[in-house]
Structures are given as C-alpha cells and as structure tokens.
Amino acid sequence: MRRDDGARLKVRRWLPPLLWAGVILFITSVPGRFVPHQVGPYDKVVHFTMYGLFAVLLALDFDSGTGRWRAVFLAIAIAVAFGAADEWHQSFIPSRSADVADWQADSIGAACGALLFALFRRNRHSRTTTAP
C-alpha cells in the first residue's frame, strides 16, 4: 500500500463521524423559532438517537486499530464531550438554550449506541470464530 493510500483510507474512515457531527451542529444551530413544535414531545428521543448513531460511527472508526472496548470507551468519551460542547454552543443561538437534560439524553444515547456496537461486534466475532 502506498503512503497516500493509507491517508485516503484514514480520511474515508473518519468521514462518516465527521459528517454526522456536522449534521448535529447544523441542526442545533437552527434558531428556536424555526424548530417545528412537533419535535417537542420527542426531543429527548431525538437527542438519544442522534448521539447513539454518532457513538456507533466513532466506535466503528476506533475499532479498526484499538480493540473493541477501547473503541467503546473512546466513542462514549468523545460523544459525551461533543454533546456538552454542543449544548454550550446552543446557548449562543437565538431562542435556544443549553439544557442539562438534553446533554444527559445525548450521553445515554452515546453509551447505548457504543455498547450496542460492542455487543454486535462480539456476536459477529463469535459467529465467525465458531463457524465450521
């Protein structure tokens, strides 16, 4: 493998979590008056889901070089920190505010997403090692 092929592979691996982080930042940068009122009752579910997917994408990337549990830990840590930074960022957006409950939903979603990744990875690994 050529040197620039490895760099392209790293960029390709990091692209999904970086794009998803961009989607999260874009959505949370929308002023509150433009957020549909229908989202209100499902707000925490949206946070949970967005950060669960973010943690899965991060864990997939980290798993290729660090091992499953380290990937899970790193994915959770980064997603939780990103969630906290994003909540702080929302305090500067008109008609939006930082909300600890939103950050908690982000964090729980990230933990669940990363742990589901680990569970899926373990089951997939055990099926491939026990197959005849």
N, C-alpha and C positions, 0 to 999 in steps of 0.2 A: 504494500500500500504506500502510495506516495504521501509526502508530508501534507500537502494541501488537501488530499482526500480525507485525512483524519480531521483536519479543521472543518471541512464541509460536513462531515459526519457529526461533529460536536454541535455545530450550528443547527443542523437538522434535528438533532435530539432535543436541543433547548428551545426550538421554535414553538412547539405546542404550549408549554407552560408560559412562555413569554407572551404569546398571543393571547392566551386566556387571562393573564394578568392585565394585559391591555384592555380586554373586553370588560373586566371588572372595573378598572379605572375609568373607562369611558362611561359605563352605566352609572357609577357613583358620582360622576362629575355633572350629571344632568341636574339642573336646579329643581328643587322640590315641587314647584308649581307645574312642571311638565311630567311628573311621575303619575301614572294612572292610579286613581283611587282604588281600583280593583286589586292592586298589589297589596294593599294594607293588611288584610287578614292573613296573607300568605308570606308576609315579609320575612319571618324567621326561616321558613321553609326555603325561600329563595336564597338567603344567606347560606344556610346549611348546604344546599345543593351546589351552589357556585364554588364554595371553598372545599367541598368534598371532591369535586372534579379537579380543582386546582391541585389538591394534595395528591390525587392519583397521578396526574400528569408529572408532578415533581418526583414522586416515588419511582415512576417508570424510568425517568431520566437518571436518577441517582442509582437505581438498582443495577445498572449496567457495569458499575465499577466499584461499588462499595459493599454489596451484600444487602439482603432483604431488610433486616431490622435496622441497620444504619440508614438505609434509604427511607424507611418509615419515619424514624426519628427526625432526620433532616427535613423531610417533606412537611411534617407537622410543625416543626420549629419555624420554618420559612413561611408557611401559610399563616400561622398564628401571628407572626411578626408583621407580615404583609397586611393581615386583617386589622391589626392595631393601627398601623400607619394609614391605612385607607380610612378608618373611622376618624382619625385625626384630620386627614385631608378633607373629609366631608364637612368638617366644622367651618371651612372656608367657602363652601358652596352656598349660594343664596337659598334660603328656605330648607336647608338640610342641617343636620347636627350629628355630632358624634354620639353614639349610643353604646353603652357597655353591653346591653342585651344583644345588640347586633353582633358585637365582637365575640360574645360567648357563642352565638349561633355559628359564626364563622369558624371558631376554634373547634367546636364539637363536630361540625361538618368535616373539617380538615382531619381530625383524629379518626372519625369513622371512615372517611374515604381512604386514608392511608392504611388503616387496619384491614379494610376490605381488600385492598391491594395485596397486603401481606398474606391474607387468608387465601385469596385466589392464587397467588404465586406459589404458596405451599401446596395447595391441592393440585395445581398444574404440575409442579415438580414431582410430587409423589406418584402421579399417574404416569409420568414419563419414565420414572426410575423403576416402577413395578411392572411395566408393560413387558410382555414376552418378546 
